[in-house]
Amino acid sequence: MEFVNSLAKIATGAAAGVAVITALPIFGAVGTITATGAVVGALIGSGAGLADALRNSKKEKG
């Protein structure tokens, strides 16, 4: 079940990363997103979700 929870956090992070890139004018006007922006947002969000999952795993193990 821990693996499923980790995947859920990574997926949530990826979605949040894309949402942030879409909302902010980093790769163009607000509300527009390019393929590059989507990839960057997904990678950043996935990395954050993975880091969160690893940190929580270490806390639970003691």
All heavy atoms as TSV, in Angstrom:
chain	resi	resn	atom	element	x	y	z
A	1	MET	N	N	0.818	-1.188	0.000
A	1	MET	CA	C	0.000	0.000	0.000
A	1	MET	C	C	0.865	1.255	0.000
A	1	MET	O	O	0.463	2.277	-0.500
A	1	MET	CB	C	-0.914	-0.046	1.226
A	1	MET	CG	C	-2.011	0.964	1.166
A	1	MET	SD	S	-3.134	0.581	-0.175
A	1	MET	CE	C	-4.485	1.594	0.248
A	2	GLU	N	N	2.046	1.158	0.578
A	2	GLU	CA	C	2.952	2.307	0.608
A	2	GLU	C	C	3.338	2.729	-0.810
A	2	GLU	O	O	3.442	3.917	-1.105
A	2	GLU	CB	C	4.198	1.959	1.420
A	2	GLU	CG	C	5.155	3.119	1.559
A	2	GLU	CD	C	6.347	2.762	2.422
A	2	GLU	OE1	O	6.204	1.962	3.356
A	2	GLU	OE2	O	7.418	3.303	2.146
A	3	PHE	N	N	3.540	1.755	-1.691
A	3	PHE	CA	C	3.896	2.050	-3.077
A	3	PHE	C	C	2.769	2.820	-3.765
A	3	PHE	O	O	3.018	3.793	-4.486
A	3	PHE	CB	C	4.193	0.747	-3.827
A	3	PHE	CG	C	4.540	0.961	-5.271
A	3	PHE	CD1	C	5.751	1.513	-5.624
A	3	PHE	CD2	C	3.654	0.613	-6.274
A	3	PHE	CE1	C	6.087	1.722	-6.954
A	3	PHE	CE2	C	3.966	0.810	-7.603
A	3	PHE	CZ	C	5.192	1.364	-7.941
A	4	VAL	N	N	1.540	2.410	-3.533
A	4	VAL	CA	C	0.388	3.080	-4.135
A	4	VAL	C	C	0.278	4.513	-3.615
A	4	VAL	O	O	0.014	5.441	-4.376
A	4	VAL	CB	C	-0.908	2.293	-3.856
A	4	VAL	CG1	C	-2.128	3.052	-4.333
A	4	VAL	CG2	C	-0.843	0.923	-4.514
A	5	ASN	N	N	0.487	4.701	-2.322
A	5	ASN	CA	C	0.451	6.040	-1.748
A	5	ASN	C	C	1.549	6.915	-2.349
A	5	ASN	O	O	1.335	8.096	-2.605
A	5	ASN	CB	C	0.588	5.985	-0.229
A	5	ASN	CG	C	-0.641	5.418	0.430
A	5	ASN	OD1	O	-1.727	5.459	-0.117
A	5	ASN	ND2	N	-0.463	4.866	1.620
A	6	SER	N	N	2.733	6.341	-2.555
A	6	SER	CA	C	3.833	7.090	-3.164
A	6	SER	C	C	3.476	7.498	-4.586
A	6	SER	O	O	3.729	8.640	-4.988
A	6	SER	CB	C	5.111	6.252	-3.166
A	6	SER	OG	O	5.524	5.978	-1.849
A	7	LEU	N	N	2.910	6.584	-5.347
A	7	LEU	CA	C	2.506	6.915	-6.719
A	7	LEU	C	C	1.442	7.997	-6.740
A	7	LEU	O	O	1.463	8.887	-7.600
A	7	LEU	CB	C	1.993	5.666	-7.439
A	7	LEU	CG	C	3.035	4.679	-7.919
A	7	LEU	CD1	C	2.357	3.500	-8.603
A	7	LEU	CD2	C	4.024	5.326	-8.859
A	8	ALA	N	N	0.530	7.946	-5.792
A	8	ALA	CA	C	-0.515	8.966	-5.713
A	8	ALA	C	C	0.087	10.338	-5.431
A	8	ALA	O	O	-0.320	11.335	-6.033
A	8	ALA	CB	C	-1.529	8.597	-4.638
A	9	LYS	N	N	1.072	10.394	-4.545
A	9	LYS	CA	C	1.723	11.673	-4.244
A	9	LYS	C	C	2.483	12.194	-5.455
A	9	LYS	O	O	2.478	13.393	-5.734
A	9	LYS	CB	C	2.667	11.517	-3.055
A	9	LYS	CG	C	1.934	11.406	-1.750
A	9	LYS	CD	C	2.874	11.389	-0.580
A	9	LYS	CE	C	2.054	11.225	0.683
A	9	LYS	NZ	N	2.742	11.639	1.855
A	10	ILE	N	N	3.137	11.311	-6.190
A	10	ILE	CA	C	3.877	11.724	-7.382
A	10	ILE	C	C	2.920	12.241	-8.444
A	10	ILE	O	O	3.157	13.278	-9.061
A	10	ILE	CB	C	4.740	10.555	-7.906
A	10	ILE	CG1	C	5.863	10.256	-6.916
A	10	ILE	CG2	C	5.311	10.867	-9.282
A	10	ILE	CD1	C	6.607	8.975	-7.188
A	11	ALA	N	N	1.813	11.528	-8.651
A	11	ALA	CA	C	0.828	11.962	-9.646
A	11	ALA	C	C	0.194	13.292	-9.259
A	11	ALA	O	O	0.010	14.181	-10.100
A	11	ALA	CB	C	-0.249	10.896	-9.816
A	12	THR	N	N	-0.106	13.454	-7.976
A	12	THR	CA	C	-0.677	14.714	-7.502
A	12	THR	C	C	0.318	15.853	-7.679
A	12	THR	O	O	-0.043	16.954	-8.095
A	12	THR	CB	C	-1.086	14.596	-6.018
A	12	THR	OG1	O	-2.015	13.526	-5.892
A	12	THR	CG2	C	-1.693	15.872	-5.507
A	13	GLY	N	N	1.569	15.575	-7.396
A	13	GLY	CA	C	2.607	16.590	-7.585
A	13	GLY	C	C	2.765	16.981	-9.041
A	13	GLY	O	O	2.927	18.157	-9.367
A	14	ALA	N	N	2.713	15.997	-9.930
A	14	ALA	CA	C	2.828	16.284	-11.363
A	14	ALA	C	C	1.660	17.138	-11.835
A	14	ALA	O	O	1.851	18.115	-12.575
A	14	ALA	CB	C	2.887	14.978	-12.161
A	15	ALA	N	N	0.472	16.808	-11.396
A	15	ALA	CA	C	-0.706	17.592	-11.784
A	15	ALA	C	C	-0.624	19.010	-11.237
A	15	ALA	O	O	-0.944	19.979	-11.931
A	15	ALA	CB	C	-1.980	16.904	-11.283
A	16	ALA	N	N	-0.171	19.138	-9.999
A	16	ALA	CA	C	-0.028	20.471	-9.406
A	16	ALA	C	C	1.033	21.278	-10.133
A	16	ALA	O	O	0.870	22.488	-10.346
A	16	ALA	CB	C	0.321	20.345	-7.931
A	17	GLY	N	N	2.109	20.625	-10.532
A	17	GLY	CA	C	3.159	21.324	-11.278
A	17	GLY	C	C	2.658	21.866	-12.594
A	17	GLY	O	O	2.946	23.012	-12.967
A	18	VAL	N	N	1.886	21.084	-13.320
A	18	VAL	CA	C	1.311	21.545	-14.586
A	18	VAL	C	C	0.312	22.672	-14.333
A	18	VAL	O	O	0.287	23.662	-15.072
A	18	VAL	CB	C	0.652	20.375	-15.354
A	18	VAL	CG1	C	-0.114	20.876	-16.563
A	18	VAL	CG2	C	1.717	19.374	-15.787
A	19	ALA	N	N	-0.469	22.555	-13.277
A	19	ALA	CA	C	-1.444	23.604	-12.959
A	19	ALA	C	C	-0.755	24.923	-12.640
A	19	ALA	O	O	-1.194	25.989	-13.082
A	19	ALA	CB	C	-2.315	23.171	-11.785
A	20	VAL	N	N	0.343	24.859	-11.911
A	20	VAL	CA	C	1.077	26.085	-11.576
A	20	VAL	C	C	1.678	26.714	-12.822
A	20	VAL	O	O	1.595	27.929	-13.016
A	20	VAL	CB	C	2.171	25.792	-10.515
A	20	VAL	CG1	C	3.136	26.956	-10.377
A	20	VAL	CG2	C	1.532	25.480	-9.181
A	21	ILE	N	N	2.268	25.895	-13.680
A	21	ILE	CA	C	2.861	26.420	-14.913
A	21	ILE	C	C	1.780	27.039	-15.794
A	21	ILE	O	O	2.002	28.055	-16.445
A	21	ILE	CB	C	3.621	25.307	-15.682
A	21	ILE	CG1	C	4.816	24.827	-14.866
A	21	ILE	CG2	C	4.053	25.774	-17.043
A	21	ILE	CD1	C	5.916	25.845	-14.664
A	22	THR	N	N	0.590	26.443	-15.812
A	22	THR	CA	C	-0.512	26.985	-16.608
A	22	THR	C	C	-1.000	28.313	-16.030
A	22	THR	O	O	-1.319	29.238	-16.769
A	22	THR	CB	C	-1.685	25.982	-16.637
A	22	THR	OG1	O	-1.214	24.754	-17.185
A	22	THR	CG2	C	-2.814	26.486	-17.502
A	23	ALA	N	N	-1.041	28.416	-14.708
A	23	ALA	CA	C	-1.575	29.609	-14.058
A	23	ALA	C	C	-0.598	30.788	-14.071
A	23	ALA	O	O	-1.022	31.929	-14.051
A	23	ALA	CB	C	-1.963	29.287	-12.626
A	24	LEU	N	N	0.679	30.500	-14.091
A	24	LEU	CA	C	1.670	31.571	-14.041
A	24	LEU	C	C	2.247	31.836	-15.440
A	24	LEU	O	O	2.424	30.911	-16.218
A	24	LEU	CB	C	2.803	31.189	-13.093
A	24	LEU	CG	C	2.397	30.972	-11.647
A	24	LEU	CD1	C	3.591	30.482	-10.833
A	24	LEU	CD2	C	1.869	32.253	-11.045
A	25	PRO	N	N	2.563	33.073	-15.728
A	25	PRO	CA	C	3.098	33.404	-17.058
A	25	PRO	C	C	4.594	33.111	-17.190
A	25	PRO	O	O	5.383	33.980	-17.535
A	25	PRO	CB	C	2.802	34.891	-17.174
A	25	PRO	CG	C	2.854	35.388	-15.768
A	25	PRO	CD	C	2.298	34.260	-14.934
A	26	ILE	N	N	4.995	31.876	-16.905
A	26	ILE	CA	C	6.407	31.516	-16.977
A	26	ILE	C	C	6.809	31.189	-18.413
A	26	ILE	O	O	7.846	31.620	-18.893
A	26	ILE	CB	C	6.709	30.322	-16.043
A	26	ILE	CG1	C	6.483	30.750	-14.593
A	26	ILE	CG2	C	8.116	29.808	-16.239
A	26	ILE	CD1	C	6.544	29.636	-13.587
A	27	PHE	N	N	5.984	30.425	-19.106
A	27	PHE	CA	C	6.289	30.014	-20.475
A	27	PHE	C	C	5.361	30.682	-21.480
A	27	PHE	O	O	5.112	30.153	-22.548
A	27	PHE	CB	C	6.193	28.488	-20.622
A	27	PHE	CG	C	7.318	27.764	-19.943
A	27	PHE	CD1	C	7.129	27.172	-18.717
A	27	PHE	CD2	C	8.558	27.690	-20.530
A	27	PHE	CE1	C	8.154	26.510	-18.088
A	27	PHE	CE2	C	9.599	27.022	-19.905
A	27	PHE	CZ	C	9.397	26.431	-18.685
A	28	GLY	N	N	4.826	31.830	-21.155
A	28	GLY	CA	C	3.926	32.530	-22.065
A	28	GLY	C	C	2.828	33.218	-21.278
A	28	GLY	O	O	2.914	33.373	-20.070
A	29	ALA	N	N	1.810	33.626	-21.984
A	29	ALA	CA	C	0.704	34.339	-21.344
A	29	ALA	C	C	-0.033	33.430	-20.363
A	29	ALA	O	O	-0.006	32.205	-20.488
A	29	ALA	CB	C	-0.264	34.843	-22.403
A	30	VAL	N	N	-0.693	34.047	-19.403
A	30	VAL	CA	C	-1.448	33.287	-18.406
A	30	VAL	C	C	-2.509	32.443	-19.107
A	30	VAL	O	O	-3.221	32.922	-19.980
A	30	VAL	CB	C	-2.111	34.245	-17.387
A	30	VAL	CG1	C	-3.037	33.481	-16.458
A	30	VAL	CG2	C	-1.058	34.976	-16.594
A	31	GLY	N	N	-2.600	31.176	-18.723
A	31	GLY	CA	C	-3.602	30.279	-19.291
A	31	GLY	C	C	-3.121	29.501	-20.497
A	31	GLY	O	O	-3.770	28.566	-20.914
A	32	THR	N	N	-1.987	29.882	-21.058
A	32	THR	CA	C	-1.455	29.121	-22.185
A	32	THR	C	C	-0.336	28.224	-21.675
A	32	THR	O	O	0.361	28.559	-20.723
A	32	THR	CB	C	-0.899	30.042	-23.288
A	32	THR	OG1	O	0.174	30.804	-22.757
A	32	THR	CG2	C	-1.966	30.957	-23.827
A	33	ILE	N	N	-0.190	27.096	-22.301
A	33	ILE	CA	C	0.874	26.178	-21.912
A	33	ILE	C	C	1.404	25.497	-23.165
A	33	ILE	O	O	0.651	25.139	-24.055
A	33	ILE	CB	C	0.381	25.148	-20.873
A	33	ILE	CG1	C	1.544	24.338	-20.318
A	33	ILE	CG2	C	-0.699	24.260	-21.419
A	33	ILE	CD1	C	1.212	23.545	-19.071
A	34	THR	N	N	2.687	25.368	-23.219
A	34	THR	CA	C	3.320	24.671	-24.334
A	34	THR	C	C	3.680	23.260	-23.885
A	34	THR	O	O	3.594	22.930	-22.703
A	34	THR	CB	C	4.599	25.407	-24.771
A	34	THR	OG1	O	5.527	25.389	-23.673
A	34	THR	CG2	C	4.310	26.839	-25.172
A	35	ALA	N	N	4.096	22.454	-24.817
A	35	ALA	CA	C	4.529	21.101	-24.454
A	35	ALA	C	C	5.719	21.167	-23.506
A	35	ALA	O	O	5.798	20.390	-22.546
A	35	ALA	CB	C	4.897	20.320	-25.713
A	36	THR	N	N	6.608	22.112	-23.739
A	36	THR	CA	C	7.762	22.271	-22.853
A	36	THR	C	C	7.305	22.636	-21.447
A	36	THR	O	O	7.805	22.093	-20.458
A	36	THR	CB	C	8.707	23.364	-23.392
A	36	THR	OG1	O	9.109	23.014	-24.706
A	36	THR	CG2	C	9.919	23.532	-22.512
A	37	GLY	N	N	6.354	23.549	-21.349
A	37	GLY	CA	C	5.838	23.943	-20.047
A	37	GLY	C	C	5.192	22.786	-19.314
A	37	GLY	O	O	5.357	22.631	-18.106
A	38	ALA	N	N	4.450	21.974	-20.035
A	38	ALA	CA	C	3.796	20.816	-19.417
A	38	ALA	C	C	4.827	19.823	-18.905
A	38	ALA	O	O	4.697	19.290	-17.794
A	38	ALA	CB	C	2.861	20.140	-20.410
A	39	VAL	N	N	5.863	19.582	-19.687
A	39	VAL	CA	C	6.910	18.635	-19.271
A	39	VAL	C	C	7.651	19.173	-18.054
A	39	VAL	O	O	7.880	18.447	-17.084
A	39	VAL	CB	C	7.880	18.347	-20.436
A	39	VAL	CG1	C	9.100	17.583	-19.959
A	39	VAL	CG2	C	7.171	17.575	-21.533
A	40	VAL	N	N	8.031	20.440	-18.103
A	40	VAL	CA	C	8.753	21.037	-16.979
A	40	VAL	C	C	7.889	20.992	-15.714
A	40	VAL	O	O	8.361	20.596	-14.643
A	40	VAL	CB	C	9.177	22.487	-17.308
A	40	VAL	CG1	C	9.677	23.209	-16.070
A	40	VAL	CG2	C	10.237	22.491	-18.386
A	41	GLY	N	N	6.636	21.382	-15.831
A	41	GLY	CA	C	5.746	21.357	-14.674
A	41	GLY	C	C	5.560	19.957	-14.122
A	41	GLY	O	O	5.576	19.747	-12.905
A	42	ALA	N	N	5.386	18.987	-15.006
A	42	ALA	CA	C	5.206	17.605	-14.564
A	42	ALA	C	C	6.460	17.071	-13.870
A	42	ALA	O	O	6.370	16.389	-12.844
A	42	ALA	CB	C	4.835	16.717	-15.738
A	43	LEU	N	N	7.628	17.389	-14.419
A	43	LEU	CA	C	8.871	16.916	-13.812
A	43	LEU	C	C	9.106	17.552	-12.440
A	43	LEU	O	O	9.478	16.868	-11.488
A	43	LEU	CB	C	10.056	17.198	-14.734
A	43	LEU	CG	C	10.117	16.355	-16.001
A	43	LEU	CD1	C	11.260	16.824	-16.891
A	43	LEU	CD2	C	10.278	14.885	-15.663
A	44	ILE	N	N	8.883	18.841	-12.353
A	44	ILE	CA	C	9.073	19.525	-11.071
A	44	ILE	C	C	8.075	18.996	-10.039
A	44	ILE	O	O	8.437	18.695	-8.898
A	44	ILE	CB	C	8.938	21.046	-11.235
A	44	ILE	CG1	C	10.125	21.576	-12.034
A	44	ILE	CG2	C	8.851	21.745	-9.881
A	44	ILE	CD1	C	9.989	23.029	-12.447
A	45	GLY	N	N	6.822	18.875	-10.439
A	45	GLY	CA	C	5.805	18.362	-9.521
A	45	GLY	C	C	6.047	16.921	-9.117
A	45	GLY	O	O	5.867	16.554	-7.956
A	46	SER	N	N	6.475	16.106	-10.070
A	46	SER	CA	C	6.776	14.704	-9.754
A	46	SER	C	C	7.934	14.603	-8.776
A	46	SER	O	O	7.904	13.800	-7.846
A	46	SER	CB	C	7.127	13.928	-11.024
A	46	SER	OG	O	6.031	13.873	-11.882
A	47	GLY	N	N	8.943	15.425	-9.000
A	47	GLY	CA	C	10.087	15.430	-8.088
A	47	GLY	C	C	9.678	15.834	-6.680
A	47	GLY	O	O	10.120	15.232	-5.694
A	48	ALA	N	N	8.818	16.829	-6.589
A	48	ALA	CA	C	8.342	17.256	-5.268
A	48	ALA	C	C	7.508	16.164	-4.609
A	48	ALA	O	O	7.636	15.917	-3.401
A	48	ALA	CB	C	7.518	18.533	-5.401
A	49	GLY	N	N	6.657	15.502	-5.386
A	49	GLY	CA	C	5.854	14.410	-4.831
A	49	GLY	C	C	6.711	13.248	-4.377
A	49	GLY	O	O	6.462	12.650	-3.321
A	50	LEU	N	N	7.738	12.920	-5.159
A	50	LEU	CA	C	8.645	11.838	-4.790
A	50	LEU	C	C	9.411	12.187	-3.522
A	50	LEU	O	O	9.550	11.355	-2.618
A	50	LEU	CB	C	9.610	11.548	-5.933
A	50	LEU	CG	C	10.640	10.458	-5.692
A	50	LEU	CD1	C	9.959	9.130	-5.401
A	50	LEU	CD2	C	11.569	10.328	-6.886
A	51	ALA	N	N	9.893	13.420	-3.435
A	51	ALA	CA	C	10.614	13.851	-2.236
A	51	ALA	C	C	9.713	13.771	-1.006
A	51	ALA	O	O	10.145	13.330	0.061
A	51	ALA	CB	C	11.141	15.273	-2.425
A	52	ASP	N	N	8.462	14.167	-1.153
A	52	ASP	CA	C	7.516	14.101	-0.046
A	52	ASP	C	C	7.271	12.657	0.377
A	52	ASP	O	O	7.238	12.341	1.561
A	52	ASP	CB	C	6.206	14.783	-0.435
A	52	ASP	CG	C	5.235	14.875	0.722
A	52	ASP	OD1	O	5.666	15.251	1.828
A	52	ASP	OD2	O	4.043	14.566	0.516
A	53	ALA	N	N	7.112	11.776	-0.600
A	53	ALA	CA	C	6.877	10.361	-0.292
A	53	ALA	C	C	8.086	9.751	0.422
A	53	ALA	O	O	7.928	9.005	1.390
A	53	ALA	CB	C	6.571	9.593	-1.571
A	54	LEU	N	N	9.287	10.088	-0.023
A	54	LEU	CA	C	10.492	9.559	0.616
A	54	LEU	C	C	10.652	10.098	2.035
A	54	LEU	O	O	11.017	9.360	2.949
A	54	LEU	CB	C	11.730	9.910	-0.216
A	54	LEU	CG	C	11.855	9.195	-1.555
A	54	LEU	CD1	C	13.029	9.745	-2.346
A	54	LEU	CD2	C	11.997	7.700	-1.350
A	55	ARG	N	N	10.367	11.369	2.220
A	55	ARG	CA	C	10.476	11.973	3.551
A	55	ARG	C	C	9.471	11.331	4.517
A	55	ARG	O	O	9.813	11.027	5.649
A	55	ARG	CB	C	10.243	13.470	3.452
A	55	ARG	CG	C	10.472	14.217	4.743
A	55	ARG	CD	C	10.256	15.673	4.560
A	55	ARG	NE	N	9.362	15.837	3.420
A	55	ARG	CZ	C	9.091	16.962	2.821
A	55	ARG	NH1	N	9.620	18.050	3.225
A	55	ARG	NH2	N	8.277	17.029	1.783
A	56	ASN	N	N	8.250	11.110	4.044
A	56	ASN	CA	C	7.250	10.479	4.907
A	56	ASN	C	C	7.614	9.037	5.219
A	56	ASN	O	O	7.360	8.545	6.313
A	56	ASN	CB	C	5.869	10.540	4.256
A	56	ASN	CG	C	5.275	11.927	4.337
A	56	ASN	OD1	O	5.697	12.753	5.131
A	56	ASN	ND2	N	4.288	12.192	3.493
A	57	SER	N	N	8.221	8.355	4.260
A	57	SER	CA	C	8.632	6.967	4.467
A	57	SER	C	C	9.703	6.895	5.548
A	57	SER	O	O	9.680	6.011	6.410
A	57	SER	CB	C	9.159	6.377	3.160
A	57	SER	OG	O	9.641	5.077	3.361
A	58	LYS	N	N	10.637	7.832	5.531
A	58	LYS	CA	C	11.703	7.854	6.548
A	58	LYS	C	C	11.141	8.183	7.927
A	58	LYS	O	O	11.591	7.642	8.931
A	58	LYS	CB	C	12.779	8.868	6.160
A	58	LYS	CG	C	13.628	8.418	5.014
A	58	LYS	CD	C	14.696	9.434	4.673
A	58	LYS	CE	C	15.507	8.975	3.490
A	58	LYS	NZ	N	16.524	9.970	3.105
A	59	LYS	N	N	10.132	9.073	7.979
A	59	LYS	CA	C	9.522	9.421	9.263
A	59	LYS	C	C	8.819	8.213	9.871
A	59	LYS	O	O	8.876	7.988	11.073
A	59	LYS	CB	C	8.499	10.545	9.082
A	59	LYS	CG	C	9.095	11.911	8.960
A	59	LYS	CD	C	7.976	12.935	8.847
A	59	LYS	CE	C	8.501	14.317	8.622
A	59	LYS	NZ	N	7.409	15.299	8.476
A	60	GLU	N	N	8.124	7.435	9.029
A	60	GLU	CA	C	7.369	6.292	9.525
A	60	GLU	C	C	8.276	5.181	10.023
A	60	GLU	O	O	7.928	4.446	10.930
A	60	GLU	CB	C	6.442	5.762	8.422
A	60	GLU	CG	C	5.289	6.716	8.103
A	60	GLU	CD	C	4.495	6.263	6.903
A	60	GLU	OE1	O	4.814	5.226	6.298
A	60	GLU	OE2	O	3.547	6.977	6.557
A	61	LYS	N	N	9.462	5.054	9.411
A	61	LYS	CA	C	10.377	3.984	9.806
A	61	LYS	C	C	11.139	4.332	11.076
A	61	LYS	O	O	11.728	3.474	11.691
A	61	LYS	CB	C	11.337	3.680	8.667
A	61	LYS	CG	C	10.658	2.994	7.508
A	61	LYS	CD	C	11.615	2.664	6.421
A	61	LYS	CE	C	10.868	1.993	5.263
A	61	LYS	NZ	N	11.724	1.725	4.138
A	62	GLY	N	N	11.131	5.580	11.432
A	62	GLY	CA	C	11.736	5.940	12.698
A	62	GLY	C	C	12.921	6.748	12.517
A	62	GLY	O	O	13.798	7.088	13.015
